[in-house]
Amino acid sequence: ALAKYLEDNPECSVSVVTTRWHTRRAKWVFDRTMDGRFSQIQFVAAPTERFDDNNWWTTEQGHCVIDEYIKLVYYWLKY
């Protein structure tokens, strides 16, 4: 639906807001699914207060960083 919208509205752009940890996979997915409309999309990494680069492995919520790498490898292999 987004690719169709951007095709019909070439002057528009879209911001995809995600966390820093999910940005790489989000870009990868959008790059492969937007039928040449990737240039109309920008990615914004929203900050998280729960953990950062220096302490993600010391927090319970930090497991999403490891999960994200696992998902990225899965996507590379499957798609």
Secondary structure as GFF3:
##gff-version 3
##sequence-region A 1 79
A	DSSP	alpha_helix	2	8	.	.	.	ID=ss1
A	DSSP	beta_strand	14	19	.	.	.	ID=ss2
A	DSSP	alpha_helix	23	33	.	.	.	ID=ss3
A	DSSP	three_ten_helix	38	40	.	.	.	ID=ss4
A	DSSP	beta_strand	41	46	.	.	.	ID=ss5
A	DSSP	three_ten_helix	56	58	.	.	.	ID=ss6
A	DSSP	alpha_helix	63	78	.	.	.	ID=ss7
###
